[in-house]
Amino acid sequence: MKYLWEGWVNLFQKIGMLVADYKEKNGEENLINIWSGEPDLTPPKALQELVAKEVMIDDQKIHTYQENNSKNRLNQNFIELNSGINIDEYPHISSQLIPWEKTTLAMLPISCGANRESTEVDNKWFMVWAPAYDIIRTWSEYLWEESHVWPMYASENFRLNIDNIPDWVKPRMILVVKPWNPCPVWAQRDEWIELIEYCIKHKIRLVNDGAYTALTHTSHVTLTEVAKDYPDLEWMELFSMSKTFSACGWRLAVTVWSSDFISELAKVKGNTDSGPFGPLLSAMEKYLETPQAKIDAKKNQEIYQKRIVILREVFEEFGLKPACETDAWFFMMFDCPKSINWEEVENSEEFNKKIITLIGVVWVPFTGQRGEQFIRYSACYDAFDEAKIAKLREVLSRVTISY
């Protein structure tokens, strides 16, 4: 007996199956994984030591349900680390600790009135700005709702352009992913202002998944920096501690949002989880009170920035053509070649499959709204290791690409 339809397999599950097949046939040691968006460093030593110490505390309070209750100034300190904004100065702004960022994104359609006709506004559906993980689309399908993609174009350097939003779409919520993923481009203040004014005018909630913010180029402007001055906007921005400090398995993040938005999402969330791991929460609160937290975050940012410079040179030598400026320093986006070893490929997904099969180099394929074909790499490869770079160059030399 089945109740769910035979749904589509998402992009990353498809890549995972290709990778598993390659490992089985050729061995894991021959795989070159440059596709993952998961930071490959380890958590800072000072943070690891604090977590270990907190775990050993013999106090039931620290080991029980935390119910997303932040410790002291944990939320404020992390939001300030990402945005430079002290939210205590803005009474219309609230924050909440979240143990799972993807789960929180999945709750957004429900908390924005999915399948509820009796709402205060006539807006329908949801809109997503070219995501890597299309969680909103997936959950919209589960809920028998519609979601639409806000088109992005390489000719515009993948900037947020409200002129590309179809006139017939007036969604309840717009989700964007800035900085990067899949596009290595940061956000500018004027982009946010134009989008904010559009959302206020049309009664649209605005959400930015800013998971990689602390790892990005310092020219990036967060939604928080601009939205704080628009009390009529209903908005939310997510910042990931797990990404910032190379601890994705720890599953810890913070949201900052307008007070109206928080009440509805909190209602859904309160019936979904019971908060994060207590010792981790206490350790992170103490760590963020120290100057070392900003030092470690900056160090990680600089590592990925330097890696990107090296890797981009390698890929351009291989013959790949950049699809846009790489100004966010964690991902790289290239136009997809038309052929590999003189055999034409239909699209980026086919190209990705062939290159994994032939040489075991893994990247992520994407299709633009005009049918453009792209491939994305991440900086999760130790480009400072000369032996690894030599291996990458040698493996790439086994195939020939052309446009």
C-alpha positions in Angstrom: 0.0 0.0 0.0 1.4 3.4 -1.0 0.0 6.9 -0.2 2.7 9.0 -1.9 3.2 9.3 -5.6 6.4 8.0 -7.3 8.1 11.4 -6.9 11.1 12.7 -8.7 14.7 12.0 -7.5 16.4 15.3 -6.7 19.6 16.4 -8.3 21.9 15.5 -5.5 20.4 12.0 -5.1 21.1 11.4 -8.7 24.7 12.5 -8.3 25.0 10.4 -5.2 24.0 7.3 -7.2 26.6 8.0 -9.9 29.2 8.5 -7.2 28.3 5.3 -5.5 28.5 3.4 -8.8 31.9 4.9 -9.6 33.3 4.0 -6.1 32.1 0.4 -6.4 33.8 0.0 -9.8 37.0 2.1 -9.3 37.5 2.6 -5.6 36.9 5.6 -3.5 40.5 6.7 -3.7 40.2 7.5 -7.4 37.2 9.8 -6.9 37.8 13.5 -7.0 34.9 15.2 -5.2 34.6 18.9 -5.9 30.8 19.0 -6.0 29.8 19.1 -2.4 28.7 22.3 -0.7 29.7 20.9 2.7 32.8 22.7 4.1 35.6 20.1 4.3 37.6 21.7 7.1 37.2 20.6 10.8 35.6 22.7 13.5 38.0 25.1 15.3 40.0 23.5 18.1 38.7 26.0 20.7 35.1 25.1 19.8 35.7 21.4 19.8 37.2 21.6 23.3 34.3 23.6 24.6 31.8 21.0 23.2 33.8 18.2 24.8 33.8 20.0 28.1 30.0 20.7 28.0 29.2 17.1 27.1 30.8 15.9 30.4 28.8 18.2 32.6 26.6 16.1 34.9 23.5 18.3 34.9 20.2 17.1 33.6 19.3 20.6 32.4 21.9 20.5 29.7 21.0 17.1 28.4 17.3 17.5 28.2 15.1 19.1 25.5 16.2 22.7 24.8 13.1 23.7 22.9 15.1 26.2 20.7 15.7 28.4 23.7 18.8 30.4 22.9 21.6 30.8 25.5 22.2 34.4 26.6 23.4 36.3 23.5 24.1 33.4 21.2 21.6 34.5 18.6 22.6 38.1 18.7 26.3 37.4 18.5 26.0 35.1 15.6 23.7 37.4 13.6 26.2 40.2 14.3 29.1 38.0 13.1 27.2 37.5 9.8 25.6 40.9 9.2 27.4 43.3 11.5 24.0 44.3 12.9 23.1 44.4 16.6 19.4 43.4 16.5 18.8 44.6 20.0 18.7 48.1 18.5 15.7 47.1 16.3 12.6 46.2 18.4 10.6 45.0 15.4 13.2 42.3 14.7 13.3 38.9 16.4 15.5 35.8 16.2 15.2 32.1 16.9 17.7 29.2 17.2 17.0 26.4 14.8 18.5 22.9 14.9 17.9 22.1 11.2 18.0 24.7 8.5 16.5 22.5 5.7 13.7 21.4 8.0 12.9 25.0 8.7 12.8 25.8 5.0 10.4 22.9 4.5 8.0 24.5 7.1 7.8 27.7 5.1 5.0 26.7 2.7 2.8 25.6 5.7 3.5 28.8 7.7 2.8 30.9 4.7 -0.7 29.5 4.2 -0.2 26.5 1.8 -3.6 25.3 0.6 -5.5 27.7 2.7 -7.9 29.9 0.7 -9.2 31.9 3.7 -6.2 34.2 4.2 -5.9 37.9 4.5 -4.2 38.3 1.1 -5.1 36.9 -2.4 -1.5 35.8 -3.1 -1.0 32.2 -4.1 1.9 29.8 -4.6 5.6 30.2 -3.8 8.6 31.4 -5.7 12.2 30.3 -5.5 15.2 32.0 -6.9 17.1 29.2 -8.7 17.9 27.0 -5.7 20.5 24.2 -5.5 18.3 22.2 -3.0 14.7 22.9 -4.2 13.1 22.2 -0.8 10.2 24.6 -1.5 9.3 22.8 -4.7 9.5 19.4 -3.0 7.3 20.4 -0.1 4.9 22.3 -2.4 4.3 19.0 -4.2 3.8 17.2 -0.9 1.1 19.8 -0.1 -0.4 19.9 -3.5 0.7 23.5 -3.9 2.4 25.3 -6.8 5.9 26.8 -6.8 7.6 28.7 -9.5 11.2 29.6 -10.3 12.3 33.2 -10.5 14.5 33.2 -13.6 18.1 34.1 -13.4 20.4 34.8 -16.3 24.1 34.6 -16.9 23.8 37.7 -19.2 22.8 39.6 -16.0 25.6 38.0 -13.9 22.8 36.1 -12.0 21.7 39.2 -10.2 18.3 39.6 -8.6 16.1 41.3 -11.1 12.4 41.7 -10.3 11.7 42.5 -14.0 12.2 38.7 -14.5 9.3 37.8 -12.2 6.3 36.9 -14.4 3.5 39.4 -14.1 0.9 36.7 -13.5 2.7 35.4 -10.4 2.0 37.0 -7.0 3.3 34.5 -4.5 2.9 34.4 -0.8 6.6 34.0 -0.3 9.8 34.5 -2.3 12.9 32.5 -1.3 16.3 33.5 -2.5 19.8 32.0 -1.8 22.4 34.7 -1.4 25.3 34.5 -1.4 25.9 31.9 -4.1 24.6 28.4 -4.6 24.5 27.7 -7.4 25.7 31.1 -8.6 29.0 32.4 -7.0 27.6 35.9 -6.8 27.0 38.1 -3.8 24.1 40.4 -3.2 24.2 44.2 -3.5 22.2 46.7 -1.5 20.3 48.1 -4.4 19.1 44.6 -5.3 17.7 44.1 -1.9 16.0 47.5 -1.8 14.2 46.9 -5.1 13.1 43.5 -4.0 12.0 44.7 -0.6 9.9 47.4 -2.1 8.3 44.9 -4.5 7.5 42.5 -1.7 5.9 45.2 0.5 3.8 46.5 -2.4 2.5 43.0 -3.3 2.3 41.6 0.3 4.9 39.0 -0.2 7.1 37.4 2.5 10.8 37.5 1.7 13.2 34.8 2.9 17.0 34.5 2.2 18.9 31.3 2.8 22.2 32.8 3.8 23.8 29.7 5.0 27.2 30.5 3.6 27.2 34.2 4.5 30.2 34.1 7.0 32.3 32.3 4.4 31.7 34.8 1.6 33.5 37.8 0.2 33.2 40.8 2.5 31.4 42.9 -0.2 28.2 40.8 0.2 25.3 42.7 1.7 22.9 40.6 3.9 19.2 41.0 3.8 19.3 41.8 7.5 21.5 44.9 6.8 18.8 46.3 4.6 15.5 44.8 5.8 16.1 46.2 9.3 15.1 49.6 8.0 11.7 48.4 6.5 9.4 47.6 9.5 6.5 46.9 7.0 8.4 44.0 5.4 7.7 40.4 6.5 11.0 38.7 6.1 13.5 36.1 7.4 17.1 35.3 6.9 18.9 32.1 7.9 22.6 31.9 9.0 24.3 28.6 9.5 26.7 27.9 12.4 27.3 24.5 10.9 28.6 25.9 7.6 30.5 28.8 9.2 32.5 26.6 11.5 32.8 23.4 9.3 30.5 21.3 11.4 27.6 20.4 9.1 26.7 17.3 11.2 26.1 19.5 14.2 22.9 21.0 12.6 22.7 24.4 14.2 21.6 27.7 12.7 19.9 31.0 13.6 17.1 32.9 11.9 16.5 36.6 12.1 13.1 37.9 11.1 10.3 40.4 11.4 8.1 39.9 14.4 4.9 39.1 12.4 6.6 36.3 10.5 8.0 34.7 13.6 4.7 33.9 15.2 3.4 31.7 12.4 6.6 29.9 11.7 7.2 29.4 15.4 3.7 27.9 15.7 4.6 25.2 13.0 8.1 24.7 14.4 6.9 24.2 17.9 5.0 21.1 16.7 8.0 19.7 14.8 11.1 19.6 16.9 12.3 20.0 20.5 15.5 22.0 19.9 19.2 21.2 19.4 21.8 19.2 21.4 22.2 20.9 24.7 26.0 20.7 25.2 26.5 22.0 21.7 24.2 24.9 22.4 26.0 25.8 25.6 29.5 25.5 23.9 28.5 27.6 21.0 27.1 30.3 23.2 30.4 30.5 25.1 32.5 30.3 22.0 30.7 33.2 20.3 31.4 35.4 23.3 35.2 35.1 22.5 37.2 37.1 19.9 38.3 33.7 18.6 35.0 33.1 16.9 35.4 36.0 14.4 39.1 35.1 13.9 38.2 31.5 13.0 35.3 32.5 10.7 37.6 34.9 8.9 40.3 32.3 8.6 37.9 29.8 7.0 36.7 32.5 4.6 40.2 33.3 3.4 41.0 29.6 2.9 38.1 29.1 0.5 38.9 32.3 -1.3 42.5 31.3 -1.9 41.4 27.8 -3.0 39.0 29.2 -5.5 41.7 31.2 -7.2 43.9 28.1 -7.6 41.1 25.8 -8.7 39.6 28.3 -11.2 43.0 28.6 -12.9 43.2 24.7 -13.2 39.7 24.5 -14.7 40.3 27.4 -17.1 43.5 25.6 -18.3 41.4 22.5 -18.8 39.2 24.6 -21.1 36.2 25.5 -19.0 34.6 28.9 -19.6 33.3 30.9 -16.6 29.6 31.6 -16.7 29.8 34.6 -14.4 32.2 36.5 -12.1 33.3 34.4 -9.2 33.0 37.0 -6.4 31.5 34.9 -3.6 34.5 32.6 -3.1 33.0 29.2 -2.4 31.5 28.0 -5.7 32.5 28.4 -9.3 30.0 28.3 -12.2 31.1 27.4 -15.8 29.3 27.1 -19.1 28.8 23.4 -19.9 31.0 22.1 -22.8 29.1 20.8 -25.9 31.2 17.7 -26.2 33.6 15.4 -24.3 36.2 13.3 -26.2 34.5 14.6 -29.5 31.1 13.1 -28.5 28.3 15.6 -28.2 26.4 15.8 -25.0 22.8 16.8 -24.8 22.9 18.8 -21.5 24.9 19.4 -18.4 23.4 16.4 -16.6 24.7 14.1 -19.4 28.0 15.8 -19.3 28.3 15.3 -15.6 27.4 11.6 -15.9 30.0 11.1 -18.6 32.9 12.9 -16.8 32.2 10.9 -13.6 32.2 7.7 -15.5 35.4 8.5 -17.4 37.6 10.2 -14.8 35.8 10.3 -11.5 35.6 14.1 -11.2 32.3 15.1 -9.7 30.5 18.4 -10.3 26.9 19.6 -10.2 24.9 20.3 -13.4 22.3 23.1 -13.7 19.9 24.2 -16.4 19.1 27.9 -16.7 15.6 29.3 -17.4 16.5 29.8 -21.1 17.9 26.3 -21.4 21.4 27.3 -20.7 23.6 24.5 -19.4 26.0 25.1 -16.5 28.3 23.1 -14.2 29.3 24.1 -10.7 32.3 23.2 -8.6 32.9 24.1 -5.0 36.1 25.0 -3.1 35.9 21.8 -1.0 39.1 20.4 -2.4 42.5 21.0 -0.8 44.1 23.2 -3.4 47.1 23.9 -1.2 48.1 20.3 -1.5 50.4 20.3 -4.5 50.0 16.5 -5.0 46.2 16.9 -5.1 46.4 19.7 -7.6 48.8 17.6 -9.7 46.5 14.7 -9.6 43.5 16.9 -10.6 45.5 18.3 -13.6 46.5 14.8 -14.7 43.0 13.3 -14.4 41.5 16.2 -16.4 44.2 15.8 -19.1 42.7 12.3 -19.9 39.7 13.9 -21.6 39.1 16.6 -24.2 36.3 19.1 -24.0 35.0 21.6 -26.6 32.3 24.2 -26.8 
